[in-house]
Amino acid sequence: MNSTRREFLTKTTEYILLTGAATVAWEYVLAGKAEASPNYKTTDHWWGMIIDVEKCIGCGNCVRACSVENDVPEGYFRTWVERYFVPDVWDEQEVNPIVDSPDGAINGFPDVKRDRPGKSFFVPKLCNHCADSPCVQVCPVGATFVSPDGVVLVDDTYCLGCRYCVQACPYGCRFINPKTNTANKCTLCYHRITKGLTTACCEACPTAARQLGDLKNPKDPIHEFLRTHNVQVLKPHMATGSKTFYNGLDGSVR
Amino acid sequence: MGNRFKNAGHLVRVALLFAAGCVIFVVARGLFVPKTFGQYGHYRAAALDDIAARTPRFAGREVCETCHSEVADLKKTGAHAKVGCEACHGPLAKHAEDPASLVPKLPDTKVLCVECHEANSAKPVKFPQVVAKDHAGDTACNECHKPHKPGLNGDSK
């Protein structure tokens, strides 16, 4: 051994620094946290929703309940109700039905007298919790995702507010929360369904036009409903794997 | 043997630089990437717990019925059987937790009932609806219809 005192010291410091750093790094790489709520297993559920258009009375109770439950900023909506008017005879240049949703129907709908024959109905809208969600695919940082139980969620602490997802959602279900400047959307009341409760909108719906369903639970009445009704999803041609099923949906609804 | 690496000092320096780069990458990644990122997919798995941690504002009808069972029994026999308690009475999780902390106000039937039952051409035809002014004038709805069992006297609903 003919190394000098100086060489010995440099080498030793190097070794200590490197092994220390590697240990710290490895701890972070290995770390992973077990699920916090012990009674709820994400892998046991696959959430969806039924909306029975024929039962919706446009009272706006769901919109109000959602706003309260989730502190939705004023003027923004995680769920809303649309009123469609489909005329019996279309004008020459008319290509779309007449749709309105005053303030997302948070105060319901004032009656409108139409001067021509046609049908009118309400369509509640919310995040479709798509299994192959376009909004999730465009997120550049992994801030939005489909949870193992089939709910499309946003990680507020990770979202950059780049608005890609707002544009990508074909159903217009996302918005940027003006307070946090992050993407915001229906969580399917994730804080409720993980505790065994139903969503706020389903709880408040007076006609049971909305029903939460667990597609992985064979005893859930959603299966009976899907079997006995002709349900549709919105924009099926986009192959989003939507899990919000509409019963009695008119073909003109977009 | 020693001669072979006599002039390899520059290679060693490059190799050390590379190794240092690797270490910095691993350390930085460990520091900046959240611990649970990638556990279930390309996202932070702990976000699920963060989102689930919110406190519900609506208690749910099952909770209401544990105390107010007599109202629940009455309601089951009427047309409003499927209407949730908080659909009319508002979010009352606080009341359910500590009944004294928040005493719910009795809703004004003149305002509340018309939210659903005011006639509207877009409502399903089968749904019972009236033009409240013509139907009752200034009379409050609950003078004839009891909200928990809205059918008139003798009516089974």
Boltz contact constraints between the chains, C-beta under 6 A:
constraints:
  - contact:
      token1: [A, 21]
      token2: [B, 23]
      max_distance: 6.0
  - contact:
      token1: [A, 21]
      token2: [B, 27]
      max_distance: 6.0
  - contact:
      token1: [A, 25]
      token2: [B, 26]
      max_distance: 6.0
  - contact:
      token1: [A, 25]
      token2: [B, 27]
      max_distance: 6.0
  - contact:
      token1: [A, 25]
      token2: [B, 30]
      max_distance: 6.0
  - contact:
      token1: [A, 28]
      token2: [B, 30]
      max_distance: 6.0
  - contact:
      token1: [A, 29]
      token2: [B, 30]
      max_distance: 6.0
  - contact:
      token1: [A, 31]
      token2: [B, 35]
      max_distance: 6.0
  - contact:
      token1: [A, 32]
      token2: [B, 36]
      max_distance: 6.0
  - contact:
      token1: [A, 32]
      token2: [B, 39]
      max_distance: 6.0
  - contact:
      token1: [A, 33]
      token2: [B, 36]
      max_distance: 6.0
  - contact:
      token1: [A, 33]
      token2: [B, 46]
      max_distance: 6.0
  - contact:
      token1: [A, 36]
      token2: [B, 49]
      max_distance: 6.0
  - contact:
      token1: [A, 54]
      token2: [B, 124]
      max_distance: 6.0
  - contact:
      token1: [A, 57]
      token2: [B, 116]
      max_distance: 6.0
  - contact:
      token1: [A, 57]
      token2: [B, 123]
      max_distance: 6.0
  - contact:
      token1: [A, 57]
      token2: [B, 127]
      max_distance: 6.0
  - contact:
      token1: [A, 59]
      token2: [B, 115]
      max_distance: 6.0
  - contact:
      token1: [A, 59]
      token2: [B, 116]
      max_distance: 6.0
  - contact:
      token1: [A, 61]
      token2: [B, 87]
      max_distance: 6.0
  - contact:
      token1: [A, 68]
      token2: [B, 57]
      max_distance: 6.0
  - contact:
      token1: [A, 68]
      token2: [B, 91]
      max_distance: 6.0
  - contact:
      token1: [A, 69]
      token2: [B, 57]
      max_distance: 6.0
  - contact:
      token1: [A, 83]
      token2: [B, 122]
      max_distance: 6.0
  - contact:
      token1: [A, 108]
      token2: [B, 115]
      max_distance: 6.0
  - contact:
      token1: [A, 111]
      token2: [B, 120]
      max_distance: 6.0
  - contact:
      token1: [A, 120]
      token2: [B, 121]
      max_distance: 6.0
  - contact:
      token1: [A, 120]
      token2: [B, 122]
      max_distance: 6.0
  - contact:
      token1: [A, 121]
      token2: [B, 122]
      max_distance: 6.0
  - contact:
      token1: [A, 122]
      token2: [B, 122]
      max_distance: 6.0
  - contact:
      token1: [A, 142]
      token2: [B, 42]
      max_distance: 6.0
  - contact:
      token1: [A, 142]
      token2: [B, 43]
      max_distance: 6.0
  - contact:
      token1: [A, 145]
      token2: [B, 41]
      max_distance: 6.0
  - contact:
      token1: [A, 145]
      token2: [B, 43]
      max_distance: 6.0
  - contact:
      token1: [A, 147]
      token2: [B, 48]
      max_distance: 6.0
  - contact:
      token1: [A, 148]
      token2: [B, 40]
      max_distance: 6.0
  - contact:
      token1: [A, 153]
      token2: [B, 51]
      max_distance: 6.0
  - contact:
      token1: [A, 155]
      token2: [B, 44]
      max_distance: 6.0
  - contact:
      token1: [A, 155]
      token2: [B, 47]
      max_distance: 6.0
  - contact:
      token1: [A, 158]
      token2: [B, 44]
      max_distance: 6.0
  - contact:
      token1: [A, 187]
      token2: [B, 51]
      max_distance: 6.0
  - contact:
      token1: [A, 190]
      token2: [B, 51]
      max_distance: 6.0
  - contact:
      token1: [A, 190]
      token2: [B, 52]
      max_distance: 6.0
  - contact:
      token1: [A, 191]
      token2: [B, 52]
      max_distance: 6.0
  - contact:
      token1: [A, 191]
      token2: [B, 54]
      max_distance: 6.0
  - contact:
      token1: [A, 192]
      token2: [B, 56]
      max_distance: 6.0
  - contact:
      token1: [A, 194]
      token2: [B, 52]
      max_distance: 6.0
  - contact:
      token1: [A, 197]
      token2: [B, 60]
      max_distance: 6.0
  - contact:
      token1: [A, 200]
      token2: [B, 58]
      max_distance: 6.0
  - contact:
      token1: [A, 203]
      token2: [B, 58]
      max_distance: 6.0
  - contact:
      token1: [A, 203]
      token2: [B, 60]
      max_distance: 6.0
  - contact:
      token1: [A, 203]
      token2: [B, 84]
      max_distance: 6.0
  - contact:
      token1: [A, 204]
      token2: [B, 87]
      max_distance: 6.0
  - contact:
      token1: [A, 206]
      token2: [B, 83]
      max_distance: 6.0
  - contact:
      token1: [A, 206]
      token2: [B, 87]
      max_distance: 6.0
  - contact:
      token1: [A, 206]
      token2: [B, 116]
      max_distance: 6.0
  - contact:
      token1: [A, 208]
      token2: [B, 82]
      max_distance: 6.0
